[in-house]
């Protein structure tokens, strides 16, 4: 919503500072997004009094004006406008002044005659479209007076962010009401010049149908249109609106069209009541009927678009056809035009949810639909219509043909609510005196009847505040007008919550620390991905196909980030992410929420460590780095799972065989210089991690034996190790792989793997014989079970 | 090397030790062997002659040899230490210590994570715990239970992404959607846990917003909820003002402006004095001196009722804020998309 500072000044009858207004509005709940000065760029323009006009010696269509610009010197101005006359005042741009269009005035010769400045048209000053001649100023201000001082041209447009609950702030009157409360001042509708002596007949109330000035007004769809005011004015002369009205509209960001159309827009911007004017000559019947659209009904709206209207939509129709989508936009055929002489003014109230539906169905959001959707004052139509009639009569002439009509099948009163003072204190934490509470409620336009004996107030809520229904709404209003900053901010006593931190959050934090400790940087990827496989969750209305599905794995997103780094010529990448993945397991109904799991994933590519001039750090990560990371990640995220080899890569499975993680080399769109990408992903087990128990440190010496074993390819190191552990007995403390060797004299299908076995007894120093025996058992078992011998 | 009596001459030994000027050369070790070597060391030899001496001379001779031996051992240790010192000193001057160090890759947490942890940490001091919940929700949890009037313009502020699936049946069902705020977790918490409830709820939320420098279709949010008997608007203000002073700076000023959220009433926006200009007004705060950091309010009685609690007995407050925006403010990030691109050059600066 755009507010004009000057329009508000007219309501409050006092000068306002735009910045101050913005601050007050903000503290009342309506943020001002920006303040746009209007016509502040006319600062250099002054009043010029033309004292003499003579012909240009060398040009028939030019004349030379002698301009008094308030200085001693008279300026010669060469001028082509037809309406330059001695004794009149015009806007004068002296040499050096810059016009709103960016043109800077210089001293120059026109057909041999020097011109020292410029007399301006309204359009040249950014004031409307009139370019038929110079702007004849209606002012007595002395020559040389700045134009902005002589005329109330400058204004400030305050762009207000109005929350959906405050339709009243979509009109200047509502904003003025708030400001009046803030300033402790009064406000009233500004008078309309030329309408002072008009005496508009009061409206005639009717139920479903009535007639005014020969036009039948009828409500056939009372759900969609519960109330319909109308008036007929005959003999109007369509033309431009007066200066003051155009300026107000312009400041509010609405283009001036013609006096009648401007009058309807003015009322909307002032009272938040959208209006519409029809050319009576084009209405068949003549009638205006609020009804549901007929099947297949079509209408060309004011924007020139032909639209099909669905049957749920309320339309305004004449005796034969729809002439407007109710509350959204009027029809082109019945539009008021230059030749219009008789008009019908519509001032109706439409049901918000129906308007919302209709404007969505039509794909057409307008100033009117925006307001009806948020709620217009059901009880203020008569005032709005009277205001509009006065404006039309004052600016376009004509006669009110008849008393206006007010069709209202289901009459009602604004609702009454009750406010208990104890409840107010319970919510706000501060006890406010009864009279203060009453004062705040009166400030927003409510009527209050106090019942001190039962400590409550009956509140008749004003019609322009459809958001005020329940007691809590009134409590908010009291707090708001009282000023939120008036409430203390001292921390009081409280009971701590009775819940622990969510286990999954705690577990995730631990995994995050652990993976960061492994040297990985945490990344965040968008959970939406371009494609989804079996069981993936699809979005109905994605932003674009790039974001059409919910991810089932974090890895594709991380791989894309690796590629993004490559595109920035960054080769060494190490990222991890902890996030949610989504899937619909087979067997789960689509009418249930999908399964969500928190996963941790990581990707590595490029150098294992930063390159150093001494020669270290030139090696790329390989699958063993991946395995190490994966084992660490599984230990962090799902400690009860174990890492296993499957299909030439690693997986993590729980004891009962459920797959909870995997690690492998990943495909990526890699430039030739990039390294391989390795990635892992593991599900997060939210159950609490028991603290590790410390074993007593050994006090006895260990004995080591190194065994180089000839291992056939079909036997894994893990199998060998398991056999060693079985056979060695309780004295074996540790088994390590020292190296692996292939080729040479070993022959195909065979490798030499060296194991180091560490033996220790907790209570004594082992004798060589004991260790020899254990070693012999190991070698015997390996030979018997796996046909593995020692390399000789 | 021996004097007339056949003893090694100590002074000469010491002189020779001093001529040895480097640790690497065999000199010091050779000297050690020459004097004290087990087979042919001069002093060892001298000691061997002890047995050949008359008994009355043995004591004095033995004592003398031992003295020389001790002196020599001390001298050789001194010399070794001195040479080591000078070697080190030489090393110090020889190497160009301005050459770059050998570094390791370091890891770290995402800036938004760090902000979330810090925010949650402050609220933990105030008796809150962390709660989380599902990101795909039903219409009931995301909107209806939170007092969003069905088909109301308030919904327009939550441009919602819907899941392509049939609605969930039942009272708490409705269309499946990506939560537009973490408030559904408020409802889930209230439904399962009796007051006093004090939780902060971090998590991803989703809006059908175009992906541009200031919007992302998915972003982190933190909400908070406190419900108990006797919680008032003053508690709301006090708690959040305390948080702001801890999170930003002790001298941070706050102000509360009325606002509108369907699930709270009274509703407010909390501003803090601008972090850049301190309140004087600058482009970052649009000249107002204030920066909007969170929305908050007293939990709407309808929400309390929807959670199955007695709204006449229990009151509460709730708030919500965007840690991504705070991370941007804190680290000077101007394009929100940088937070989601995994650019190593970016992450290495901010983690």
Boltz contact constraints between the chains, C-beta under 6 A:
constraints:
  - contact:
      token1: [A, 26]
      token2: [B, 257]
      max_distance: 6.0
  - contact:
      token1: [A, 27]
      token2: [B, 257]
      max_distance: 6.0
  - contact:
      token1: [A, 29]
      token2: [B, 258]
      max_distance: 6.0
  - contact:
      token1: [A, 29]
      token2: [B, 259]
      max_distance: 6.0
  - contact:
      token1: [A, 163]
      token2: [B, 260]
      max_distance: 6.0
  - contact:
      token1: [A, 164]
      token2: [B, 153]
      max_distance: 6.0
  - contact:
      token1: [A, 164]
      token2: [B, 154]
      max_distance: 6.0
  - contact:
      token1: [A, 165]
      token2: [B, 260]
      max_distance: 6.0
  - contact:
      token1: [A, 353]
      token2: [B, 151]
      max_distance: 6.0
  - contact:
      token1: [A, 373]
      token2: [B, 153]
      max_distance: 6.0
  - contact:
      token1: [A, 374]
      token2: [B, 153]
      max_distance: 6.0
  - contact:
      token1: [A, 427]
      token2: [B, 298]
      max_distance: 6.0
  - contact:
      token1: [A, 427]
      token2: [B, 315]
      max_distance: 6.0
  - contact:
      token1: [A, 428]
      token2: [B, 233]
      max_distance: 6.0
  - contact:
      token1: [A, 429]
      token2: [B, 232]
      max_distance: 6.0
  - contact:
      token1: [A, 429]
      token2: [B, 233]
      max_distance: 6.0
  - contact:
      token1: [A, 429]
      token2: [B, 234]
      max_distance: 6.0
  - contact:
      token1: [A, 472]
      token2: [B, 265]
      max_distance: 6.0
  - contact:
      token1: [A, 472]
      token2: [B, 301]
      max_distance: 6.0
  - contact:
      token1: [A, 476]
      token2: [B, 265]
      max_distance: 6.0
  - contact:
      token1: [A, 476]
      token2: [B, 266]
      max_distance: 6.0
  - contact:
      token1: [A, 479]
      token2: [B, 266]
      max_distance: 6.0
  - contact:
      token1: [A, 480]
      token2: [B, 258]
      max_distance: 6.0
  - contact:
      token1: [A, 484]
      token2: [B, 256]
      max_distance: 6.0
  - contact:
      token1: [A, 484]
      token2: [B, 268]
      max_distance: 6.0
  - contact:
      token1: [A, 485]
      token2: [B, 255]
      max_distance: 6.0
  - contact:
      token1: [A, 487]
      token2: [B, 233]
      max_distance: 6.0
  - contact:
      token1: [A, 487]
      token2: [B, 234]
      max_distance: 6.0
  - contact:
      token1: [A, 487]
      token2: [B, 237]
      max_distance: 6.0
  - contact:
      token1: [A, 488]
      token2: [B, 234]
      max_distance: 6.0
  - contact:
      token1: [A, 489]
      token2: [B, 237]
      max_distance: 6.0
  - contact:
      token1: [A, 489]
      token2: [B, 238]
      max_distance: 6.0
  - contact:
      token1: [A, 489]
      token2: [B, 241]
      max_distance: 6.0
  - contact:
      token1: [A, 490]
      token2: [B, 238]
      max_distance: 6.0
  - contact:
      token1: [A, 491]
      token2: [B, 238]
      max_distance: 6.0
  - contact:
      token1: [A, 491]
      token2: [B, 242]
      max_distance: 6.0
  - contact:
      token1: [A, 492]
      token2: [B, 235]
      max_distance: 6.0
  - contact:
      token1: [A, 494]
      token2: [B, 127]
      max_distance: 6.0
  - contact:
      token1: [A, 495]
      token2: [B, 196]
      max_distance: 6.0
  - contact:
      token1: [A, 495]
      token2: [B, 228]
      max_distance: 6.0
  - contact:
      token1: [A, 496]
      token2: [B, 127]
      max_distance: 6.0
  - contact:
      token1: [A, 497]
      token2: [B, 127]
      max_distance: 6.0
  - contact:
      token1: [A, 497]
      token2: [B, 128]
      max_distance: 6.0
  - contact:
      token1: [A, 497]
      token2: [B, 129]
      max_distance: 6.0
  - contact:
      token1: [A, 497]
      token2: [B, 196]
      max_distance: 6.0
  - contact:
      token1: [A, 497]
      token2: [B, 197]
      max_distance: 6.0
  - contact:
      token1: [A, 497]
      token2: [B, 198]
      max_distance: 6.0
  - contact:
      token1: [A, 498]
      token2: [B, 196]
      max_distance: 6.0
  - contact:
      token1: [A, 499]
      token2: [B, 129]
      max_distance: 6.0
  - contact:
      token1: [A, 499]
      token2: [B, 193]
      max_distance: 6.0
  - contact:
      token1: [A, 500]
      token2: [B, 129]
      max_distance: 6.0
  - contact:
      token1: [A, 501]
      token2: [B, 129]
      max_distance: 6.0
  - contact:
      token1: [A, 501]
      token2: [B, 130]
      max_distance: 6.0
  - contact:
      token1: [A, 502]
      token2: [B, 130]
      max_distance: 6.0
  - contact:
      token1: [A, 502]
      token2: [B, 131]
      max_distance: 6.0
  - contact:
      token1: [A, 502]
      token2: [B, 132]
      max_distance: 6.0
  - contact:
      token1: [A, 505]
      token2: [B, 130]
      max_distance: 6.0
  - contact:
      token1: [A, 505]
      token2: [B, 132]
      max_distance: 6.0
  - contact:
      token1: [A, 512]
      token2: [B, 109]
      max_distance: 6.0
  - contact:
      token1: [A, 516]
      token2: [B, 107]
      max_distance: 6.0
  - contact:
      token1: [A, 516]
      token2: [B, 108]
      max_distance: 6.0
  - contact:
      token1: [A, 516]
      token2: [B, 109]
      max_distance: 6.0
  - contact:
      token1: [A, 519]
      token2: [B, 105]
      max_distance: 6.0
  - contact:
      token1: [A, 519]
      token2: [B, 107]
      max_distance: 6.0
  - contact:
      token1: [A, 520]
      token2: [B, 107]
      max_distance: 6.0
  - contact:
      token1: [A, 521]
      token2: [B, 107]
      max_distance: 6.0
  - contact:
      token1: [A, 521]
      token2: [B, 108]
      max_distance: 6.0
  - contact:
      token1: [A, 521]
      token2: [B, 347]
      max_distance: 6.0
  - contact:
      token1: [A, 521]
      token2: [B, 351]
      max_distance: 6.0
  - contact:
      token1: [A, 522]
      token2: [B, 109]
      max_distance: 6.0
  - contact:
      token1: [A, 522]
      token2: [B, 110]
      max_distance: 6.0
  - contact:
      token1: [A, 522]
      token2: [B, 113]
      max_distance: 6.0
  - contact:
      token1: [A, 523]
      token2: [B, 342]
      max_distance: 6.0
  - contact:
      token1: [A, 524]
      token2: [B, 110]
      max_distance: 6.0
  - contact:
      token1: [A, 524]
      token2: [B, 340]
      max_distance: 6.0
  - contact:
      token1: [A, 526]
      token2: [B, 218]
      max_distance: 6.0
  - contact:
      token1: [A, 526]
      token2: [B, 340]
      max_distance: 6.0
  - contact:
      token1: [A, 527]
      token2: [B, 218]
      max_distance: 6.0
  - contact:
      token1: [A, 537]
      token2: [B, 163]
      max_distance: 6.0
  - contact:
      token1: [A, 538]
      token2: [B, 164]
      max_distance: 6.0
  - contact:
      token1: [A, 539]
      token2: [B, 161]
      max_distance: 6.0
  - contact:
      token1: [A, 540]
      token2: [B, 162]
      max_distance: 6.0
  - contact:
      token1: [A, 540]
      token2: [B, 164]
      max_distance: 6.0
  - contact:
      token1: [A, 541]
      token2: [B, 162]
      max_distance: 6.0
  - contact:
      token1: [A, 543]
      token2: [B, 217]
      max_distance: 6.0
  - contact:
      token1: [A, 561]
      token2: [B, 342]
      max_distance: 6.0
  - contact:
      token1: [A, 564]
      token2: [B, 341]
      max_distance: 6.0
  - contact:
      token1: [A, 565]
      token2: [B, 344]
      max_distance: 6.0
  - contact:
      token1: [A, 570]
      token2: [B, 344]
      max_distance: 6.0
  - contact:
      token1: [A, 573]
      token2: [B, 344]
      max_distance: 6.0
  - contact:
      token1: [A, 575]
      token2: [B, 342]
      max_distance: 6.0
  - contact:
      token1: [A, 580]
      token2: [B, 135]
      max_distance: 6.0
  - contact:
      token1: [A, 590]
      token2: [B, 165]
      max_distance: 6.0
  - contact:
      token1: [A, 590]
      token2: [B, 166]
      max_distance: 6.0
  - contact:
      token1: [A, 591]
      token2: [B, 166]
      max_distance: 6.0
  - contact:
      token1: [A, 591]
      token2: [B, 168]
      max_distance: 6.0
  - contact:
      token1: [A, 593]
      token2: [B, 136]
      max_distance: 6.0
  - contact:
      token1: [A, 594]
      token2: [B, 136]
      max_distance: 6.0
  - contact:
      token1: [A, 596]
      token2: [B, 134]
      max_distance: 6.0
  - contact:
      token1: [A, 609]
      token2: [B, 104]
      max_distance: 6.0
  - contact:
      token1: [A, 610]
      token2: [B, 103]
      max_distance: 6.0
  - contact:
      token1: [A, 612]
      token2: [B, 102]
      max_distance: 6.0
